[in-house]
Amino acid sequence: MAIVNVDLARGATIVQPDLVNLYGCKIGADTRIGAFVEIQKNSFIGARCKISSHSFICEGVTIEDEVMIGHGVMFTNGIYPRATTETGALQTDEDWELVTTLVKRRASIGSNATIIAGTVIGEGALVAAGALVSRDVPDHALVVGVPARVVGDVREKESRATRAWLARKQATAAGRISP
């Protein structure tokens, strides 16, 4: 595995440099890259991101700041992939159309999700583990399933979870429940 021609910003961490394949990409400040990750040329990873192990970020993917990519997340960058041309020759870069993908600030993508080329994942959105994203995801949406569909708003789910956590903490402090 290799790290070749990578623009690595200050504070970016590659946990196991011998176990990644990074080339021709840009990694933002304070981003953490796990083992067995591949990030291809012409990809951009923002600042303070977490890219978990076994993920594949192909050419043409832009990930903005503070994004979490779970384990084994796969991105694609072509709509009609083929190994060969119509004449049977192996395809080259000139034989296919690069289709870009954008993951906006503070989004999170769960483990084993697949992101199809050309999609935009909105700011603060949450893609559930194992989801197949084939359409744009709105800002703050919670999407699940194959294909992924919107099932809620992350801000509402987070508010309920925070309220429940605070209530439990207060009850524990008051001695009404055991820790």
C-alpha positions as CSV (number, residue, x, y, z in Angstrom):
1,M,0.0,0.0,0.0
2,A,1.2,3.5,-0.5
3,I,0.8,7.2,0.2
4,V,1.7,9.1,-3.0
5,N,1.3,12.8,-3.9
6,V,-1.1,13.5,-1.1
7,D,-1.8,17.0,0.2
8,L,-2.0,16.2,3.9
9,A,-2.9,19.2,6.1
10,R,-1.5,19.9,9.6
11,G,-2.8,17.5,12.2
12,A,-4.2,15.0,9.8
13,T,-3.6,11.4,11.1
14,I,-3.1,8.2,9.2
15,V,-3.4,5.5,11.9
16,Q,-1.5,2.8,10.0
17,P,0.3,4.4,7.1
18,D,1.5,1.0,5.8
19,L,-2.2,-0.2,5.5
20,V,-3.7,2.6,3.3
21,N,-3.7,3.5,-0.4
22,L,-3.9,7.2,-0.8
23,Y,-2.8,9.0,-4.0
24,G,-3.4,12.4,-5.6
25,C,-5.9,13.4,-3.0
26,K,-6.2,16.2,-0.5
27,I,-6.8,15.6,3.3
28,G,-7.9,18.4,5.6
29,A,-6.5,19.4,9.0
30,D,-7.1,17.1,12.0
31,T,-8.8,14.4,9.9
32,R,-8.2,10.8,10.9
33,I,-7.8,8.0,8.4
34,G,-8.2,4.4,9.5
35,A,-6.5,1.3,8.2
36,F,-7.3,-0.3,4.8
37,V,-8.7,2.9,3.4
38,E,-8.3,3.9,-0.3
39,I,-8.7,7.5,-1.3
40,Q,-8.1,8.1,-5.0
41,K,-6.8,11.0,-7.1
42,N,-8.9,14.1,-7.4
43,S,-10.8,13.4,-4.1
44,F,-11.1,16.0,-1.3
45,I,-11.6,15.2,2.4
46,G,-12.3,18.2,4.6
47,A,-11.1,19.1,8.1
48,R,-11.9,17.2,11.3
49,C,-13.3,14.2,9.4
50,K,-13.2,10.6,10.5
51,I,-12.7,8.0,7.7
52,S,-13.1,4.5,9.3
53,S,-11.3,1.4,8.2
54,H,-12.0,-0.5,5.0
55,S,-13.7,2.5,3.2
56,F,-13.2,3.3,-0.5
57,I,-13.4,6.9,-1.6
58,C,-13.0,7.1,-5.4
59,E,-12.0,9.9,-7.7
60,G,-14.5,12.7,-7.8
61,V,-15.7,12.5,-4.3
62,T,-15.8,15.6,-2.1
63,I,-16.3,15.3,1.6
64,E,-16.7,18.6,3.4
65,D,-15.6,19.3,7.0
66,E,-16.6,17.3,10.1
67,V,-18.0,14.3,8.3
68,M,-17.9,10.8,9.7
69,I,-17.5,7.9,7.3
70,G,-18.2,4.5,8.9
71,H,-16.4,1.2,8.3
72,G,-16.6,-0.3,4.9
73,V,-18.3,2.6,3.1
74,M,-18.1,2.4,-0.7
75,F,-18.4,5.3,-3.1
76,T,-18.8,4.9,-6.9
77,N,-18.0,7.4,-9.6
78,G,-19.6,6.1,-12.8
79,I,-23.2,5.5,-13.8
80,Y,-22.6,2.9,-16.6
81,P,-19.4,1.0,-15.6
82,R,-17.8,-1.3,-18.1
83,A,-14.4,-3.0,-18.2
84,T,-14.0,-2.7,-22.0
85,T,-15.1,-0.5,-24.9
86,E,-17.6,-1.7,-27.5
87,T,-14.6,-3.1,-29.5
88,G,-13.4,-5.2,-26.6
89,A,-10.4,-3.1,-25.7
90,L,-9.8,-2.3,-22.0
91,Q,-11.3,1.1,-21.1
92,T,-9.0,4.0,-20.2
93,D,-9.8,7.3,-18.4
94,E,-10.9,8.7,-21.8
95,D,-13.6,6.0,-22.3
96,W,-15.8,6.8,-19.3
97,E,-17.5,9.8,-17.7
98,L,-16.5,10.8,-14.2
99,V,-19.6,11.5,-12.1
100,T,-18.9,13.5,-8.9
101,T,-20.4,13.1,-5.5
102,L,-20.7,15.6,-2.6
103,V,-21.0,14.9,1.1
104,K,-21.8,18.1,2.9
105,R,-20.6,19.3,6.3
106,R,-21.3,17.3,9.4
107,A,-23.0,14.4,7.6
108,S,-22.5,10.9,8.8
109,I,-22.5,7.7,6.8
110,G,-22.9,4.4,8.6
111,S,-20.9,1.3,8.1
112,N,-21.3,-0.7,4.8
113,A,-23.3,2.0,3.1
114,T,-22.9,2.4,-0.6
115,I,-23.1,5.8,-2.2
116,I,-23.9,5.9,-5.9
117,A,-22.2,8.4,-8.2
118,G,-23.8,11.8,-8.7
119,T,-25.6,12.1,-5.3
120,V,-25.4,14.9,-2.8
121,I,-25.7,14.0,0.9
122,G,-27.0,17.0,2.7
123,E,-25.5,19.0,5.6
124,G,-25.9,17.1,8.9
125,A,-27.7,14.2,7.3
126,L,-27.3,10.6,8.6
127,V,-27.1,7.6,6.3
128,A,-27.9,4.4,8.2
129,A,-25.6,1.4,8.1
130,G,-26.1,-0.7,5.0
131,A,-28.1,1.9,3.1
132,L,-27.8,2.2,-0.6
133,V,-27.9,6.0,-1.5
134,S,-29.0,6.4,-5.1
135,R,-30.7,9.8,-4.8
136,D,-29.8,13.1,-3.1
137,V,-30.3,13.2,0.7
138,P,-31.8,16.4,2.1
139,D,-30.0,18.4,4.8
140,H,-30.5,16.8,8.3
141,A,-32.4,13.8,6.8
142,L,-32.2,10.3,8.3
143,V,-32.2,7.8,5.5
144,V,-32.3,4.0,5.8
145,G,-32.7,1.0,3.5
146,V,-32.1,-0.3,0.0
147,P,-32.7,2.0,-1.7
148,A,-32.3,4.6,1.0
149,R,-35.5,6.5,1.9
150,V,-36.0,9.4,4.3
151,V,-37.5,8.2,7.6
152,G,-37.0,11.3,9.8
153,D,-35.0,14.4,10.7
154,V,-31.8,13.9,12.6
155,R,-32.4,17.1,14.7
156,E,-35.6,15.6,16.1
157,K,-34.0,12.3,16.9
158,E,-31.0,13.9,18.5
159,S,-33.2,16.2,20.6
160,R,-35.2,13.2,21.9
161,A,-32.0,11.2,22.7
162,T,-30.5,14.2,24.5
163,R,-33.6,14.7,26.6
164,A,-33.7,11.0,27.5
165,W,-30.0,11.1,28.4
166,L,-30.5,14.2,30.6
167,A,-33.5,12.7,32.3
168,R,-31.5,9.6,33.1
169,K,-28.6,11.6,34.4
170,Q,-30.8,13.7,36.7
171,A,-32.7,10.6,38.0
172,T,-29.3,8.9,38.7
173,A,-28.1,12.0,40.5
174,A,-31.3,12.2,42.6
175,G,-30.9,8.5,43.5
176,R,-34.2,7.5,41.8
177,I,-32.4,5.0,39.7
178,S,-29.0,3.2,40.0
179,P,-26.2,4.1,37.7
